[in-house]
Amino acid sequence: NSEIEDPLHKEMAQGIQRTGKRLLNTLSLILDLSRIESNRFEINIQSTDIIPLIKELYLNFEGAAVVKNIKLILNISQETLIFNTDEAMLKVILENLIGNAIKFTKTGSVKISVGVETRKKENFCAISVTDTGIGIKEEDLKYIFEEFRQVSEGTTREFPGTGLGLTITKKYIELLNGKIEVKSKYGKGSEFKIILKI
């Protein structure tokens, strides 16, 4: 494992590594999508306390927020929140949403909030990821969950991605019998809220 001395070669090697990682990521997303669409997807539902998972994700993303000089805020309204879900799937959902929020936020904050919400006398787990990022135009909101769509002003070079993350996130949430709600103000920020039945 010899270190590359030449700065230009080092930069090129890092570039190749980054591209490789992105390709792998894209491939795994496409595989996920095809597995979901052909119903070859194993769901492992069990009683889970999601608070430790949320705390772990917060710690995992703290570094990425620090690098971008934005504040990552965690707002948990209770010590435990136990219900039946697929923890691995929920983790991917939240990684996508938190990762996106950090990616599309240049200044300000990303806030992760977790709590119980009562709707029509039923209790739901509500997890929201709120950012002060670029936001989404109202006319684009209906497209954000479509495959291979990324509506960041057409500047895909500034925000590289496949446009598959949100498609898969929504499909995962639906597999968990939940739903996702989006509120956004263009230029001000967005809120993605997951609602899961307890």
ZIFENJO-V693969 format. One record per pair of residues at least 12 apart in sequence whose C-alpha atoms are under 10 Angstrom apart, sorted by the first residue. I is the first residue (numbers start at 1). J is the second residue. If there is no record, write none. Layout:
i->I j->J
i->I j->J
This chain:
i->22 j->160
i->22 j->161
i->22 j->162
i->23 j->162
i->25 j->161
i->25 j->162
i->26 j->161
i->26 j->162
i->26 j->163
i->26 j->164
i->26 j->165
i->27 j->162
i->29 j->162
i->29 j->164
i->29 j->165
i->29 j->167
i->29 j->168
i->30 j->147
i->30 j->162
i->30 j->164
i->30 j->165
i->30 j->168
i->32 j->168
i->32 j->172
i->33 j->147
i->33 j->164
i->33 j->165
i->33 j->167
i->33 j->168
i->33 j->171
i->33 j->172
i->36 j->168
i->36 j->171
i->36 j->172
i->36 j->175
i->37 j->171
i->41 j->175
i->42 j->86
i->43 j->85
i->43 j->86
i->43 j->87
i->43 j->88
i->43 j->89
i->43 j->172
i->43 j->175
i->43 j->176
i->44 j->84
i->44 j->85
i->44 j->86
i->44 j->87
i->44 j->88
i->44 j->89
i->44 j->176
i->45 j->83
i->45 j->84
i->45 j->85
i->45 j->86
i->45 j->87
i->45 j->88
i->45 j->89
i->45 j->176
i->46 j->82
i->46 j->83
i->46 j->84
i->46 j->85
i->46 j->86
i->46 j->87
i->47 j->82
i->47 j->83
i->47 j->84
i->47 j->85
i->47 j->86
i->47 j->87
i->48 j->80
i->48 j->81
i->48 j->82
i->48 j->83
i->48 j->84
i->48 j->85
i->48 j->86
i->48 j->87
i->49 j->79
i->49 j->80
i->49 j->81
i->49 j->82
i->49 j->83
i->49 j->84
i->49 j->85
i->49 j->87
i->50 j->79
i->50 j->80
i->50 j->81
i->50 j->82
i->50 j->83
i->50 j->84
i->50 j->85
i->50 j->87
i->50 j->90
i->50 j->91
i->50 j->114
i->50 j->125
i->51 j->76
i->51 j->77
i->51 j->78
i->51 j->79
i->51 j->80
i->51 j->81
i->51 j->82
i->51 j->114
i->51 j->115
i->52 j->79
i->52 j->80
i->52 j->81
i->53 j->87
i->53 j->88
i->53 j->90
i->53 j->91
i->53 j->94
i->54 j->74
i->54 j->76
i->54 j->90
i->54 j->91
i->54 j->94
i->54 j->95
i->54 j->112
i->54 j->113
i->54 j->114
i->54 j->127
i->55 j->74
i->55 j->76
i->55 j->112
i->56 j->91
i->57 j->91
i->57 j->94
i->57 j->95
i->57 j->98
i->57 j->112
i->58 j->72
i->58 j->73
i->58 j->74
i->58 j->95
i->58 j->98
i->58 j->111
i->58 j->112
i->59 j->72
i->59 j->74
i->60 j->95
i->61 j->95
i->61 j->98
i->61 j->99
i->61 j->102
i->62 j->102
i->64 j->99
i->64 j->102
i->64 j->103
i->65 j->99
i->65 j->101
i->65 j->102
i->65 j->103
i->65 j->105
i->65 j->106
i->65 j->109
i->65 j->110
i->68 j->102
i->68 j->103
i->68 j->105
i->68 j->106
i->68 j->107
i->68 j->108
i->69 j->105
i->69 j->106
i->69 j->107
i->69 j->108
i->69 j->109
i->70 j->102
i->70 j->105
i->70 j->106
i->70 j->107
i->70 j->108
i->70 j->109
i->70 j->110
i->70 j->131
i->70 j->132
i->71 j->102
i->71 j->107
i->71 j->108
i->71 j->109
i->71 j->110
i->71 j->111
i->71 j->131
i->72 j->98
i->72 j->102
i->72 j->108
i->72 j->109
i->72 j->110
i->72 j->111
i->72 j->112
i->72 j->131
i->73 j->109
i->73 j->110
i->73 j->111
i->73 j->112
i->73 j->113
i->73 j->129
i->73 j->130
i->74 j->110
i->74 j->111
i->74 j->112
i->74 j->113
i->74 j->114
i->74 j->129
i->75 j->111
i->75 j->112
i->75 j->113
i->75 j->114
i->75 j->115
i->75 j->127
i->75 j->128
i->76 j->112
i->76 j->113
i->76 j->114
i->76 j->115
i->76 j->127
i->77 j->113
i->77 j->114
i->77 j->115
i->77 j->116
i->78 j->114
i->78 j->115
i->78 j->116
i->79 j->115
i->80 j->115
i->81 j->114
i->81 j->115
i->81 j->116
i->81 j->125
i->81 j->198
i->82 j->125
i->82 j->198
i->83 j->124
i->83 j->125
i->83 j->196
i->83 j->197
i->83 j->198
i->84 j->176
i->84 j->196
i->84 j->197
i->84 j->198
i->85 j->176
i->85 j->177
i->85 j->196
i->85 j->197
i->85 j->198
i->86 j->172
i->86 j->175
i->86 j->176
i->89 j->169
i->89 j->172
i->89 j->173
i->89 j->175
i->89 j->176
i->90 j->169
i->90 j->172
i->90 j->173
i->90 j->176
i->92 j->165
i->92 j->168
i->92 j->169
i->92 j->172
i->93 j->165
i->93 j->166
i->93 j->168
i->93 j->169
i->93 j->170
i->93 j->171
i->93 j->172
i->93 j->173
i->93 j->194
i->94 j->112
i->94 j->127
i->94 j->128
i->94 j->129
i->94 j->169
i->94 j->194
i->95 j->165
i->95 j->169
i->96 j->164
i->96 j->165
i->96 j->166
i->96 j->168
i->96 j->169
i->97 j->112
i->97 j->128
i->97 j->129
i->97 j->130
i->97 j->165
i->97 j->166
i->97 j->169
i->97 j->191
i->97 j->192
i->97 j->193
i->97 j->194
i->98 j->110
i->98 j->111
i->98 j->112
i->98 j->128
i->98 j->129
i->98 j->130
i->98 j->131
i->98 j->192
i->99 j->129
i->99 j->165
i->100 j->129
i->100 j->131
i->100 j->133
i->100 j->159
i->100 j->161
i->100 j->165
i->100 j->166
i->101 j->129
i->101 j->130
i->101 j->131
i->101 j->132
i->101 j->133
i->101 j->134
i->101 j->135
i->101 j->189
i->101 j->190
i->101 j->191
i->101 j->192
i->102 j->130
i->102 j->131
i->102 j->132
i->102 j->133
i->103 j->133
i->103 j->134
i->103 j->158
i->103 j->159
i->103 j->160
i->104 j->131
i->104 j->132
i->104 j->133
i->104 j->134
i->104 j->135
i->104 j->152
i->104 j->158
i->104 j->159
i->104 j->189
i->104 j->190
i->105 j->131
i->105 j->132
i->105 j->133
i->105 j->134
i->105 j->135
i->105 j->188
i->105 j->189
i->105 j->190
i->106 j->131
i->106 j->132
i->106 j->133
i->106 j->134
i->107 j->131
i->107 j->132
i->107 j->133
i->107 j->134
i->108 j->131
i->108 j->132
i->108 j->133
i->108 j->189
i->109 j->130
i->109 j->131
i->109 j->132
i->109 j->133
i->109 j->189
i->110 j->129
i->110 j->130
i->110 j->131
i->110 j->132
i->110 j->133
i->110 j->189
i->110 j->190
i->110 j->191
i->111 j->128
i->111 j->129
i->111 j->130
i->111 j->131
i->111 j->132
i->111 j->191
i->112 j->127
i->112 j->128
i->112 j->129
i->112 j->130
i->112 j->131
i->112 j->191
i->112 j->192
i->112 j->193
i->113 j->126
i->113 j->127
i->113 j->128
i->113 j->129
i->113 j->130
i->113 j->193
i->114 j->126
i->114 j->127
i->114 j->128
i->114 j->129
i->114 j->193
i->114 j->194
i->115 j->127
i->115 j->128
i->116 j->195
i->116 j->196
i->116 j->197
i->116 j->198
i->117 j->195
i->117 j->196
i->117 j->197
i->117 j->198
i->118 j->197
i->122 j->197
i->122 j->198
i->123 j->195
i->123 j->196
i->123 j->197
i->123 j->198
i->124 j->178
i->124 j->194
i->124 j->195
i->124 j->196
i->124 j->197
i->124 j->198
i->125 j->178
i->125 j->194
i->125 j->195
i->125 j->196
i->125 j->197
i->125 j->198
i->126 j->178
i->126 j->179
i->126 j->180
i->126 j->193
i->126 j->194
i->126 j->195
i->126 j->196
i->126 j->197
i->126 j->198
i->127 j->180
i->127 j->192
i->127 j->193
i->127 j->194
i->127 j->195
i->127 j->196
i->128 j->180
i->128 j->181
i->128 j->182
i->128 j->191
i->128 j->192
i->128 j->193
i->128 j->194
i->128 j->195
i->129 j->182
i->129 j->190
i->129 j->191
i->129 j->192
i->129 j->193
i->129 j->194
i->130 j->182
i->130 j->183
i->130 j->184
i->130 j->189
i->130 j->190
i->130 j->191
i->130 j->192
i->130 j->193
i->131 j->184
i->131 j->188
i->131 j->189
i->131 j->190
i->131 j->191
i->131 j->192
i->132 j->184
i->132 j->185
i->132 j->187
i->132 j->188
i->132 j->189
i->132 j->190
i->132 j->191
i->133 j->184
i->133 j->185
i->133 j->186
i->133 j->187
i->133 j->188
i->133 j->189
i->133 j->190
i->133 j->191
i->134 j->152
i->134 j->153
i->134 j->184
i->134 j->185
i->134 j->186
i->134 j->187
i->134 j->188
i->134 j->189
i->134 j->190
i->135 j->151
i->135 j->152
i->135 j->183
i->135 j->184
i->135 j->185
i->135 j->186
i->135 j->187
i->135 j->188
i->135 j->189
i->135 j->190
i->135 j->191
i->136 j->151
i->136 j->152
i->136 j->153
i->136 j->182
i->136 j->183
i->136 j->184
i->136 j->185
i->136 j->186
i->136 j->187
i->136 j->188
i->136 j->189
i->136 j->190
i->137 j->151
i->137 j->152
i->137 j->153
i->137 j->184
i->137 j->185
i->137 j->186
i->137 j->187
i->138 j->183
i->138 j->184
i->138 j->185
i->138 j->186
i->140 j->152
i->140 j->186
i->141 j->182
i->141 j->183
i->141 j->184
i->142 j->182
i->143 j->167
i->144 j->163
i->144 j->164
i->144 j->165
i->144 j->166
i->144 j->167
i->144 j->182
i->145 j->163
i->145 j->164
i->145 j->165
i->145 j->166
i->145 j->167
i->145 j->168
i->145 j->169
i->145 j->170
i->145 j->171
i->146 j->163
i->146 j->164
i->146 j->165
i->146 j->166
i->146 j->167
i->146 j->168
i->146 j->170
i->147 j->162
i->147 j->163
i->147 j->164
i->147 j->165
i->147 j->166
i->147 j->167
i->147 j->168
i->148 j->161
i->148 j->162
i->148 j->163
i->148 j->164
i->148 j->165
i->148 j->166
i->148 j->167
i->149 j->161
i->149 j->162
i->149 j->163
i->149 j->164
i->149 j->165
i->149 j->166
i->149 j->167
i->150 j->162
i->150 j->163
i->150 j->164
i->150 j->165
i->150 j->166
i->151 j->163
i->170 j->194
i->173 j->194
i->173 j->195
i->173 j->196
i->174 j->196
i->176 j->195
i->176 j->196
i->176 j->197
i->177 j->195
i->177 j->196
i->177 j->197
i->178 j->194
i->178 j->195
i->178 j->196
i->178 j->197
i->179 j->193
i->179 j->194
i->179 j->195
i->179 j->196
i->179 j->197
i->180 j->192
i->180 j->193
i->180 j->194
i->180 j->195
i->180 j->196
i->181 j->193
i->181 j->194
i->181 j->195
i->182 j->194
